[in-house]
Each structure stands twice: as C-alpha cells, then as structure tokens.
Amino acid sequence: MTVIGVDIGGTGIKGAPVDVRRGALIAERVRLLTPESKKPDDMLGVIAEIVGRFESPTCLGVTFPGVVMGGVIRTAANLDKSWIGVDLAALVRDRMGLHVTAINDADAAAVAEGAHGAAKRVRGVVIMLTFGTGVGSGLLLDGKLVPNTELGHLEMNGKDAEKIVAEVVREKKKLSWKKWSERTNEYLALIEELFSPDLIVIGGGIDRSNDKWLPLLKARAPIKVATLGNNAGIVGAAMVAQHTLPRPTASGRRVDSG
C-alpha cells in the first residue's frame, strides 16, 4: 500500500509517500512552488504532478492552510478566495481516481506529532504552532485532535497575529531573532491565557532555524521543536488518509473505516 501525503502551503506544495506506522517518509519528498494565481485549477495541476512522481498510490491525504470541514474549504487567508466552498477532497479524487482526504495543514502536523513526534504520549492540552507563510495551529486533547482552531488569526495589537509573527513577516521585515522572539513571546502569552496548554510544539518553515529562536522563547508550558520538522504535515495527511481508507470485508465489499 502506498499512502501519499501532500502539504499545500502559500509558497510551496510538497508531498511524498509515507510509512504511517513509523511516521516517516519512504522516498525523497517533492516540493514545487505554489502557482502565482493560488487558484484551485492551477494548484490541482501541481498536486497531480507531485503525486505522479510516485508509483501506484493507494490513497492520498492533502492539507490546506485554512478551515476544512468534511473536505470542503471554508477559509483561505493566504490563498485565492475562490477556494472557499470548494470540496478539495472531491476535486482531487475526481482528477486522480484515488481515495482522498483533506485536512487543515497544522491539524495534520499535530496529528503526526501526537502519534510519532514531540507530543507522543503527552496527556492534557497540546498546542502545535506552525510558522511559515502564516501561522497555523493544531490542538490536541489527550492525543485527540480538536480541529480548525486557526489561532494564527487571534487578534494581537489590532491585527491577525500571523501578520506580526509569521516567518514570512520576519523575513520581509528583516527582523532579528531577538525582535521576532519578543513578538512571539507576546503571542505565546495570549495563547496560554486562553488555553493553559501542557505543551507547545513549534514547527513549520521556521523549524530549520530552531537553534536561533528556541532559546529566546518563553512560556509557562514547555516548548518543543516538532520532531518531524517540516514533514509533519505530509505525515499527518497520509495518516488521516490511511485511517479513513475503506477496508475490505470477508465478502470482498469495502466499508468505511472512519
């Protein structure tokens, strides 16, 4: 069985086949740029190209940087607004003829980190934050996902928090790590005031520089770097797809496992 995860971002789309039992990629991931239009038709072509790089896929999990309910996109803060109302799972399924699931990108990362990474066997409230084009969030309660929290859009100093602390903002404004961490510590204090988490896990595109920012971040809860790094979304998407794959019965019929 070849289970593929594809992680859609505002700047790049990446995917790979995943060993869901180990939470590891089993081939080198493919990353292509997000089309400039950021519209469904153009992005679907990129997803198809990525999946086409791998042989005989069985099922596919796709992430999206926005609220996803029943496979349907409800918000698209960093992509084209024409995504809103689109059934992403059905769109990809019709194009590729595969079993497809769609999930919020940070939720997928949280699922992966809860099963295989920094939040494995952690009880209580875990908040996963991904810093990249925007700020995504995934909330786990005793290891179970509470979907679509979208904490990057909490109001902070009169703006969406992600407009202040996202990795893209840091890069564009050429903020030092000290200045970025001051902003981010204010954001973490807001998160803790609302949720009192037992653990905060940080990942996303910023993960590759964790030696520079991790010592500067402060919170009541322990802060850990995502163990799966920037592959967490791919792994989590594949896990959800495999978990919901209809399974054969003794009669040969397939039933939904979700």
WOCOR-V659810 format. One record per run of one state. SS is the DSSP state (2 for helix, 1 for strand, 0 for the rest). FROM is the first residue (numbers start at 1). TO is the last residue. Records with the same first field share a line. If there is no record, write none. Layout:
SS=FROM-TO + FROM-TO
This chain:
0=1-2 + 9-11 + 20-23 + 26-29 + 34-39 + 53-58 + 65-67 + 70-71 + 74-80 + 84-86 + 97-98 + 117-124 + 132-134 + 142-143 + 147-150 + 154-154 + 157-158 + 161-161 + 166-166 + 173-176 + 196-198 + 204-204 + 217-221 + 226-228 + 244-246 + 249-253 + 256-258
1=3-8 + 12-19 + 24-25 + 30-33 + 59-64 + 68-69 + 72-73 + 87-87 + 99-104 + 125-131 + 135-141 + 144-146 + 155-156 + 159-160 + 199-203 + 222-225 + 247-248 + 254-255
2=40-52 + 81-83 + 88-96 + 105-116 + 151-153 + 162-165 + 167-172 + 177-195 + 205-216 + 229-243
